[in-house]
Amino acid sequence: MQIDTATHGDLLVMAPQGRLDSNTSPALESTLLERIEGGETQVSIDFSGVDYISSAGLRVLLMAAKRTGAAGGQFSMHSMAPEIREVFEISGFLTILKVHPDLTAVLANR
C-alpha cells in the first residue's frame, strides 16, 4: 500500500491509496503507530485516494484515534468519497471520530 505523507505545521497528514482492508491495513497501522509513538500526535488521514475500507481498516483508525487522544493529540479524517463516508455512517464511527470535508476544514478546526 502506498501511503503519502505531508506536514502542515505540527499536523501530520497521511494519504493511503487504494483499498484499506485486511491485506493493506497492517501497513497503515505500522506507519501510524511509528509516527504517533515518535511524538506526532496531531494526525489527519486524507481519504481522497481510498476507494474501499473494511472492518480491518476501521479498527486501525479507531486504534490511532485512541493513541493520539491518550497522548493529548487529535485525530481526524477528511476528503472521503460518499461511499466511504457511508461505511463510517453505517458502522457508527461518525459519532466517535472527527471527519472533515477537506484539509482546509481540518486546519481551520484545530
N, CA, C and O atoms as a GROMACS GRO file, in nm:
protein
  440
    1MET      N    1   0.084  -0.118   0.000
    1MET     CA    2   0.000   0.000   0.000
    1MET      C    3   0.088   0.124   0.000
    1MET      O    4   0.183   0.134   0.078
    2GLN      N    5   0.056   0.216  -0.086
    2GLN     CA    6   0.126   0.343  -0.089
    2GLN      C    7   0.058   0.437   0.011
    2GLN      O    8  -0.064   0.450   0.012
    3ILE      N    9   0.140   0.501   0.094
    3ILE     CA   10   0.091   0.598   0.192
    3ILE      C   11   0.174   0.725   0.177
    3ILE      O   12   0.291   0.728   0.215
    4ASP      N   13   0.113   0.828   0.122
    4ASP     CA   14   0.181   0.956   0.109
    4ASP      C   15   0.168   1.032   0.240
    4ASP      O   16   0.065   1.023   0.307
    5THR      N   17   0.271   1.106   0.276
    5THR     CA   18   0.265   1.186   0.398
    5THR      C   19   0.308   1.329   0.369
    5THR      O   20   0.388   1.356   0.279
    6ALA      N   21   0.251   1.419   0.448
    6ALA     CA   22   0.286   1.561   0.440
    6ALA      C   23   0.266   1.620   0.578
    6ALA      O   24   0.192   1.565   0.660
    7THR      N   25   0.331   1.731   0.602
    7THR     CA   26   0.309   1.801   0.728
    7THR      C   27   0.264   1.944   0.700
    7THR      O   28   0.306   2.007   0.603
    8HIS      N   29   0.178   1.993   0.787
    8HIS     CA   30   0.128   2.129   0.783
    8HIS      C   31   0.144   2.182   0.925
    8HIS      O   32   0.055   2.166   1.009
    9GLY      N   33   0.258   2.244   0.952
    9GLY     CA   34   0.290   2.283   1.089
    9GLY      C   35   0.315   2.156   1.169
    9GLY      O   36   0.401   2.075   1.134
   10ASP      N   37   0.239   2.138   1.277
   10ASP     CA   38   0.254   2.016   1.356
   10ASP      C   39   0.153   1.908   1.317
   10ASP      O   40   0.146   1.804   1.383
   11LEU      N   41   0.077   1.932   1.211
   11LEU     CA   42  -0.022   1.834   1.165
   11LEU      C   43   0.041   1.738   1.065
   11LEU      O   44   0.095   1.780   0.962
   12LEU      N   45   0.033   1.609   1.095
   12LEU     CA   46   0.077   1.505   1.003
   12LEU      C   47  -0.044   1.461   0.921
   12LEU      O   48  -0.147   1.424   0.978
   13VAL      N   49  -0.033   1.467   0.790
   13VAL     CA   50  -0.139   1.422   0.701
   13VAL      C   51  -0.089   1.296   0.630
   13VAL      O   52   0.013   1.298   0.562
   14MET      N   53  -0.163   1.188   0.647
   14MET     CA   54  -0.130   1.062   0.581
   14MET      C   55  -0.239   1.030   0.480
   14MET      O   56  -0.358   1.038   0.511
   15ALA      N   57  -0.197   0.994   0.358
   15ALA     CA   58  -0.292   0.970   0.250
   15ALA      C   59  -0.270   0.831   0.192
   15ALA      O   60  -0.192   0.814   0.098
   16PRO      N   61  -0.340   0.730   0.247
   16PRO     CA   62  -0.330   0.596   0.189
   16PRO      C   63  -0.398   0.593   0.052
   16PRO      O   64  -0.489   0.671   0.025
   17GLN      N   65  -0.352   0.504  -0.033
   17GLN     CA   66  -0.405   0.492  -0.169
   17GLN      C   67  -0.463   0.352  -0.191
   17GLN      O   68  -0.401   0.253  -0.153
   18GLY      N   69  -0.582   0.346  -0.251
   18GLY     CA   70  -0.641   0.218  -0.286
   18GLY      C   71  -0.733   0.162  -0.179
   18GLY      O   72  -0.811   0.235  -0.118
   19ARG      N   73  -0.723   0.033  -0.159
   19ARG     CA   74  -0.809  -0.038  -0.064
   19ARG      C   75  -0.746  -0.038   0.075
   19ARG      O   76  -0.625  -0.054   0.090
   20LEU      N   77  -0.830  -0.022   0.175
   20LEU     CA   78  -0.788  -0.031   0.314
   20LEU      C   79  -0.863  -0.150   0.373
   20LEU      O   80  -0.973  -0.136   0.426
   21ASP      N   81  -0.799  -0.267   0.363
   21ASP     CA   82  -0.864  -0.392   0.404
   21ASP      C   83  -0.767  -0.476   0.487
   21ASP      O   84  -0.663  -0.426   0.531
   22SER      N   85  -0.800  -0.602   0.509
   22SER     CA   86  -0.717  -0.688   0.594
   22SER      C   87  -0.577  -0.711   0.536
   22SER      O   88  -0.484  -0.742   0.610
   23ASN      N   89  -0.562  -0.696   0.407
   23ASN     CA   90  -0.430  -0.714   0.345
   23ASN      C   91  -0.344  -0.587   0.355
   23ASN      O   92  -0.221  -0.597   0.366
   24THR      N   93  -0.406  -0.471   0.350
   24THR     CA   94  -0.330  -0.346   0.345
   24THR      C   95  -0.329  -0.267   0.475
   24THR      O   96  -0.240  -0.185   0.496
   25SER      N   97  -0.426  -0.291   0.562
   25SER     CA   98  -0.433  -0.211   0.686
   25SER      C   99  -0.313  -0.231   0.778
   25SER      O  100  -0.280  -0.137   0.851
   26PRO      N  101  -0.246  -0.348   0.781
   26PRO     CA  102  -0.126  -0.357   0.865
   26PRO      C  103  -0.017  -0.256   0.828
   26PRO      O  104   0.056  -0.210   0.915
   27ALA      N  105  -0.005  -0.223   0.701
   27ALA     CA  106   0.095  -0.123   0.659
   27ALA      C  107   0.059   0.014   0.714
   27ALA      O  108   0.146   0.086   0.762
   28LEU      N  109  -0.068   0.050   0.706
   28LEU     CA  110  -0.111   0.179   0.761
   28LEU      C  111  -0.095   0.180   0.912
   28LEU      O  112  -0.048   0.278   0.970
   29GLU      N  113  -0.133   0.071   0.976
   29GLU     CA  114  -0.120   0.062   1.122
   29GLU      C  115   0.025   0.079   1.166
   29GLU      O  116   0.053   0.155   1.258
   30SER      N  117   0.114   0.010   1.100
   30SER     CA  118   0.256   0.018   1.135
   30SER      C  119   0.309   0.160   1.118
   30SER      O  120   0.379   0.211   1.205
   31THR      N  121   0.276   0.222   1.007
   31THR     CA  122   0.322   0.358   0.980
   31THR      C  123   0.263   0.457   1.080
   31THR      O  124   0.334   0.544   1.131
   32LEU      N  125   0.134   0.444   1.107
   32LEU     CA  126   0.068   0.533   1.202
   32LEU      C  127   0.129   0.519   1.342
   32LEU      O  128   0.162   0.619   1.405
   33LEU      N  129   0.143   0.395   1.389
   33LEU     CA  130   0.198   0.374   1.523
   33LEU      C  131   0.340   0.428   1.535
   33LEU      O  132   0.375   0.488   1.636
   34GLU      N  133   0.419   0.406   1.434
   34GLU     CA  134   0.556   0.456   1.435
   34GLU      C  135   0.559   0.608   1.449
   34GLU      O  136   0.637   0.662   1.528
   35ARG      N  137   0.475   0.674   1.374
   35ARG     CA  138   0.473   0.821   1.377
   35ARG      C  139   0.414   0.873   1.509
   35ARG      O  140   0.467   0.969   1.565
   36ILE      N  141   0.306   0.810   1.557
   36ILE     CA  142   0.245   0.854   1.683
   36ILE      C  143   0.340   0.831   1.799
   36ILE      O  144   0.358   0.919   1.883
   37GLU      N  145   0.401   0.714   1.804
   37GLU     CA  146   0.497   0.684   1.911
   37GLU      C  147   0.621   0.772   1.901
   37GLU      O  148   0.691   0.792   2.000
   38GLY      N  149   0.648   0.825   1.783
   38GLY     CA  150   0.758   0.919   1.763
   38GLY      C  151   0.723   1.062   1.802
   38GLY      O  152   0.806   1.152   1.789
   39GLY      N  153   0.601   1.083   1.850
   39GLY     CA  154   0.563   1.213   1.900
   39GLY      C  155   0.471   1.295   1.812
   39GLY      O  156   0.434   1.407   1.848
   40GLU      N  157   0.434   1.241   1.696
   40GLU     CA  158   0.343   1.314   1.608
   40GLU      C  159   0.200   1.275   1.645
   40GLU      O  160   0.148   1.172   1.601
   41THR      N  161   0.137   1.359   1.725
   41THR     CA  162   0.005   1.326   1.779
   41THR      C  163  -0.108   1.411   1.721
   41THR      O  164  -0.222   1.399   1.764
   42GLN      N  165  -0.076   1.495   1.625
   42GLN     CA  166  -0.177   1.571   1.552
   42GLN      C  167  -0.183   1.507   1.413
   42GLN      O  168  -0.098   1.533   1.329
   43VAL      N  169  -0.285   1.424   1.390
   43VAL     CA  170  -0.288   1.340   1.270
   43VAL      C  171  -0.422   1.354   1.198
   43VAL      O  172  -0.528   1.355   1.262
   44SER      N  173  -0.417   1.365   1.066
   44SER     CA  174  -0.537   1.360   0.985
   44SER      C  175  -0.512   1.264   0.868
   44SER      O  176  -0.407   1.267   0.805
   45ILE      N  177  -0.609   1.181   0.842
   45ILE     CA  178  -0.600   1.086   0.732
   45ILE      C  179  -0.678   1.140   0.613
   45ILE      O  180  -0.797   1.170   0.624
   46ASP      N  181  -0.611   1.153   0.501
   46ASP     CA  182  -0.670   1.201   0.376
   46ASP      C  183  -0.725   1.080   0.300
   46ASP      O  184  -0.648   0.994   0.256
   47PHE      N  185  -0.856   1.074   0.286
   47PHE     CA  186  -0.921   0.960   0.222
   47PHE      C  187  -0.945   0.980   0.072
   47PHE      O  188  -1.014   0.899   0.010
   48SER      N  189  -0.891   1.084   0.014
   48SER     CA  190  -0.919   1.111  -0.127
   48SER      C  191  -0.874   0.999  -0.219
   48SER      O  192  -0.929   0.984  -0.329
   49GLY      N  193  -0.776   0.919  -0.179
   49GLY     CA  194  -0.727   0.810  -0.262
   49GLY      C  195  -0.775   0.672  -0.220
   49GLY      O  196  -0.732   0.572  -0.276
   50VAL      N  197  -0.864   0.666  -0.121
   50VAL     CA  198  -0.915   0.537  -0.071
   50VAL      C  199  -1.047   0.507  -0.140
   50VAL      O  200  -1.140   0.588  -0.138
   51ASP      N  201  -1.055   0.389  -0.202
   51ASP     CA  202  -1.179   0.352  -0.271
   51ASP      C  203  -1.255   0.238  -0.204
   51ASP      O  204  -1.361   0.198  -0.252
   52TYR      N  205  -1.200   0.184  -0.094
   52TYR     CA  206  -1.268   0.077  -0.020
   52TYR      C  207  -1.210   0.072   0.120
   52TYR      O  208  -1.090   0.090   0.138
   53ILE      N  209  -1.296   0.047   0.220
   53ILE     CA  210  -1.249   0.026   0.357
   53ILE      C  211  -1.329  -0.088   0.420
   53ILE      O  212  -1.451  -0.094   0.407
   54SER      N  213  -1.258  -0.177   0.487
   54SER     CA  214  -1.322  -0.290   0.556
   54SER      C  215  -1.317  -0.266   0.707
   54SER      O  216  -1.265  -0.164   0.754
   55SER      N  217  -1.370  -0.361   0.782
   55SER     CA  218  -1.365  -0.350   0.928
   55SER      C  219  -1.222  -0.349   0.979
   55SER      O  220  -1.194  -0.289   1.083
   56ALA      N  221  -1.131  -0.413   0.909
   56ALA     CA  222  -0.989  -0.410   0.950
   56ALA      C  223  -0.934  -0.269   0.940
   56ALA      O  224  -0.857  -0.225   1.026
   57GLY      N  225  -0.972  -0.197   0.836
   57GLY     CA  226  -0.930  -0.058   0.822
   57GLY      C  227  -0.992   0.030   0.928
   57GLY      O  228  -0.925   0.118   0.982
   58LEU      N  229  -1.119   0.008   0.958
   58LEU     CA  230  -1.186   0.084   1.063
   58LEU      C  231  -1.117   0.063   1.198
   58LEU      O  232  -1.101   0.158   1.275
   59ARG      N  233  -1.076  -0.060   1.225
   59ARG     CA  234  -1.009  -0.091   1.351
   59ARG      C  235  -0.879  -0.012   1.365
   59ARG      O  236  -0.850   0.041   1.472
   60VAL      N  237  -0.802  -0.004   1.258
   60VAL     CA  238  -0.676   0.071   1.259
   60VAL      C  239  -0.702   0.218   1.290
   60VAL      O  240  -0.629   0.279   1.368
   61LEU      N  241  -0.804   0.275   1.231
   61LEU     CA  242  -0.835   0.416   1.253
   61LEU      C  243  -0.880   0.442   1.396
   61LEU      O  244  -0.842   0.542   1.457
   62LEU      N  245  -0.962   0.353   1.450
   62LEU     CA  246  -1.006   0.367   1.588
   62LEU      C  247  -0.888   0.358   1.684
   62LEU      O  248  -0.878   0.435   1.779
   63MET      N  249  -0.799   0.263   1.659
   63MET     CA  250  -0.679   0.247   1.741
   63MET      C  251  -0.593   0.373   1.736
   63MET      O  252  -0.543   0.418   1.839
   64ALA      N  253  -0.575   0.429   1.618
   64ALA     CA  254  -0.494   0.551   1.603
   64ALA      C  255  -0.558   0.668   1.676
   64ALA      O  256  -0.488   0.748   1.739
   65ALA      N  257  -0.690   0.679   1.669
   65ALA     CA  258  -0.760   0.787   1.739
   65ALA      C  259  -0.741   0.774   1.889
   65ALA      O  260  -0.720   0.874   1.959
   66LYS      N  261  -0.749   0.654   1.939
   66LYS     CA  262  -0.729   0.632   2.083
   66LYS      C  263  -0.586   0.665   2.125
   66LYS      O  264  -0.565   0.726   2.229
   67ARG      N  265  -0.489   0.625   2.045
   67ARG     CA  266  -0.348   0.652   2.078
   67ARG      C  267  -0.317   0.801   2.076
   67ARG      O  268  -0.249   0.852   2.165
   68THR      N  269  -0.366   0.871   1.975
   68THR     CA  270  -0.339   1.015   1.969
   68THR      C  271  -0.409   1.087   2.084
   68THR      O  272  -0.353   1.179   2.143
   69GLY      N  273  -0.531   1.046   2.114
   69GLY     CA  274  -0.604   1.107   2.225
   69GLY      C  275  -0.534   1.085   2.358
   69GLY      O  276  -0.526   1.176   2.440
   70ALA      N  277  -0.484   0.963   2.380
   70ALA     CA  278  -0.414   0.931   2.504
   70ALA      C  279  -0.286   1.013   2.518
   70ALA      O  280  -0.241   1.039   2.629
   71ALA      N  281  -0.229   1.052   2.406
   71ALA     CA  282  -0.106   1.132   2.407
   71ALA      C  283  -0.136   1.282   2.407
   71ALA      O  284  -0.044   1.364   2.396
   72GLY      N  285  -0.263   1.318   2.421
   72GLY     CA  286  -0.301   1.459   2.424
   72GLY      C  287  -0.314   1.522   2.286
   72GLY      O  288  -0.320   1.644   2.274
   73GLY      N  289  -0.319   1.439   2.183
   73GLY     CA  290  -0.327   1.490   2.046
   73GLY      C  291  -0.468   1.484   1.991
   73GLY      O  292  -0.565   1.464   2.064
   74GLN      N  293  -0.477   1.502   1.860
   74GLN     CA  294  -0.605   1.498   1.790
   74GLN      C  295  -0.592   1.413   1.665
   74GLN      O  296  -0.488   1.411   1.599
   75PHE      N  297  -0.699   1.342   1.634
   75PHE     CA  298  -0.704   1.256   1.517
   75PHE      C  299  -0.829   1.293   1.438
   75PHE      O  300  -0.937   1.307   1.495
   76SER      N  301  -0.814   1.307   1.308
   76SER     CA  302  -0.929   1.336   1.223
   76SER      C  303  -0.908   1.271   1.086
   76SER      O  304  -0.802   1.216   1.056
   77MET      N  305  -1.011   1.279   1.006
   77MET     CA  306  -1.007   1.227   0.870
   77MET      C  307  -1.074   1.330   0.780
   77MET      O  308  -1.156   1.409   0.825
   78HIS      N  309  -1.039   1.327   0.652
   78HIS     CA  310  -1.101   1.422   0.559
   78HIS      C  311  -1.100   1.369   0.416
   78HIS      O  312  -1.034   1.270   0.384
   79SER      N  313  -1.176   1.440   0.331
   79SER     CA  314  -1.181   1.414   0.187
   79SER      C  315  -1.232   1.273   0.153
   79SER      O  316  -1.174   1.204   0.069
   80MET      N  317  -1.340   1.232   0.219
   80MET     CA  318  -1.398   1.099   0.193
   80MET      C  319  -1.496   1.103   0.077
   80MET      O  320  -1.575   1.196   0.063
   81ALA      N  321  -1.487   1.001  -0.006
   81ALA     CA  322  -1.588   0.982  -0.111
   81ALA      C  323  -1.720   0.942  -0.042
   81ALA      O  324  -1.716   0.886   0.068
   82PRO      N  325  -1.834   0.970  -0.103
   82PRO     CA  326  -1.962   0.937  -0.041
   82PRO      C  327  -1.976   0.791   0.001
   82PRO      O  328  -2.032   0.762   0.107
   83GLU      N  329  -1.925   0.699  -0.080
   83GLU     CA  330  -1.939   0.556  -0.046
   83GLU      C  331  -1.851   0.517   0.074
   83GLU      O  332  -1.885   0.426   0.148
   84ILE      N  333  -1.739   0.585   0.092
   84ILE     CA  334  -1.654   0.560   0.209
   84ILE      C  335  -1.720   0.621   0.333
   84ILE      O  336  -1.723   0.558   0.439
   85ARG      N  337  -1.771   0.741   0.320
   85ARG     CA  338  -1.841   0.806   0.432
   85ARG      C  339  -1.960   0.722   0.478
   85ARG      O  340  -1.989   0.714   0.597
   86GLU      N  341  -2.028   0.658   0.384
   86GLU     CA  342  -2.142   0.574   0.417
   86GLU      C  343  -2.100   0.457   0.507
   86GLU      O  344  -2.175   0.420   0.597
   87VAL      N  345  -1.983   0.400   0.483
   87VAL     CA  346  -1.933   0.292   0.569
   87VAL      C  347  -1.916   0.343   0.712
   87VAL      O  348  -1.951   0.274   0.807
   88PHE      N  349  -1.863   0.464   0.726
   88PHE     CA  350  -1.846   0.524   0.858
   88PHE      C  351  -1.981   0.553   0.924
   88PHE      O  352  -1.995   0.536   1.045
   89GLU      N  353  -2.079   0.596   0.845
   89GLU     CA  354  -2.213   0.621   0.899
   89GLU      C  355  -2.276   0.492   0.948
   89GLU      O  356  -2.327   0.486   1.060
   90ILE      N  357  -2.274   0.389   0.865
   90ILE     CA  358  -2.337   0.261   0.899
   90ILE      C  359  -2.272   0.198   1.022
   90ILE      O  360  -2.340   0.141   1.107
   91SER      N  361  -2.140   0.210   1.032
   91SER     CA  362  -2.067   0.150   1.144
   91SER      C  363  -2.080   0.230   1.273
   91SER      O  364  -2.044   0.181   1.380
   92GLY      N  365  -2.130   0.352   1.264
   92GLY     CA  366  -2.142   0.438   1.380
   92GLY      C  367  -2.015   0.514   1.413
   92GLY      O  368  -2.009   0.583   1.515
   93PHE      N  369  -1.914   0.504   1.329
   93PHE     CA  370  -1.785   0.568   1.356
   93PHE      C  371  -1.792   0.720   1.342
   93PHE      O  372  -1.706   0.790   1.396
   94LEU      N  373  -1.890   0.773   1.271
   94LEU     CA  374  -1.900   0.918   1.257
   94LEU      C  375  -1.933   0.986   1.390
   94LEU      O  376  -1.909   1.105   1.407
   95THR      N  377  -1.988   0.909   1.483
   95THR     CA  378  -2.020   0.966   1.614
   95THR      C  379  -1.899   0.968   1.707
   95THR      O  380  -1.900   1.039   1.807
   96ILE      N  381  -1.794   0.892   1.673
   96ILE     CA  382  -1.678   0.886   1.763
   96ILE      C  383  -1.549   0.939   1.700
   96ILE      O  384  -1.452   0.964   1.771
   97LEU      N  385  -1.547   0.957   1.570
   97LEU     CA  386  -1.428   1.008   1.501
   97LEU      C  387  -1.463   1.138   1.428
   97LEU      O  388  -1.573   1.155   1.377
   98LYS      N  389  -1.366   1.229   1.425
   98LYS     CA  390  -1.387   1.357   1.356
   98LYS      C  391  -1.363   1.340   1.206
   98LYS      O  392  -1.260   1.288   1.164
   99VAL      N  393  -1.460   1.383   1.127
   99VAL     CA  394  -1.449   1.379   0.982
   99VAL      C  395  -1.477   1.519   0.928
   99VAL      O  396  -1.579   1.580   0.960
  100HIS      N  397  -1.386   1.567   0.845
  100HIS     CA  398  -1.399   1.699   0.784
  100HIS      C  399  -1.411   1.683   0.633
  100HIS      O  400  -1.366   1.583   0.577
  101PRO      N  401  -1.471   1.781   0.566
  101PRO     CA  402  -1.486   1.770   0.421
  101PRO      C  403  -1.354   1.773   0.345
  101PRO      O  404  -1.340   1.706   0.243
  102ASP      N  405  -1.255   1.851   0.396
  102ASP     CA  406  -1.128   1.862   0.325
  102ASP      C  407  -1.020   1.910   0.421
  102ASP      O  408  -1.047   1.938   0.538
  103LEU      N  409  -0.897   1.919   0.372
  103LEU     CA  410  -0.784   1.960   0.456
  103LEU      C  411  -0.801   2.103   0.507
  103LEU      O  412  -0.762   2.133   0.620
  104THR      N  413  -0.857   2.191   0.428
  104THR     CA  414  -0.880   2.329   0.470
  104THR      C  415  -0.966   2.331   0.597
  104THR      O  416  -0.938   2.408   0.689
  105ALA      N  417  -1.068   2.248   0.602
  105ALA     CA  418  -1.156   2.241   0.719
  105ALA      C  419  -1.081   2.184   0.839
  105ALA      O  420  -1.102   2.228   0.952
  106VAL      N  421  -0.995   2.086   0.816
  106VAL     CA  422  -0.914   2.030   0.926
  106VAL      C  423  -0.829   2.140   0.987
  106VAL      O  424  -0.827   2.158   1.109
  107LEU      N  425  -0.760   2.212   0.903
  107LEU     CA  426  -0.671   2.318   0.951
  107LEU      C  427  -0.747   2.430   1.021
  107LEU      O  428  -0.697   2.488   1.117
  108ALA      N  429  -0.868   2.460   0.975
  108ALA     CA  430  -0.949   2.565   1.036
  108ALA      C  431  -1.008   2.524   1.171
  108ALA      O  432  -1.040   2.610   1.253
  109ASN      N  433  -1.022   2.395   1.193
  109ASN     CA  434  -1.086   2.344   1.316
  109ASN      C  435  -0.986   2.292   1.418
  109ASN      O  436  -1.022   2.209   1.502
  110ARG      N  437  -0.865   2.338   1.413
  110ARG     CA  438  -0.763   2.290   1.507
  110ARG      C  439  -0.755   2.378   1.627
  110ARG      O  440  -0.675   2.353   1.717
   0.00000   0.00000   0.00000
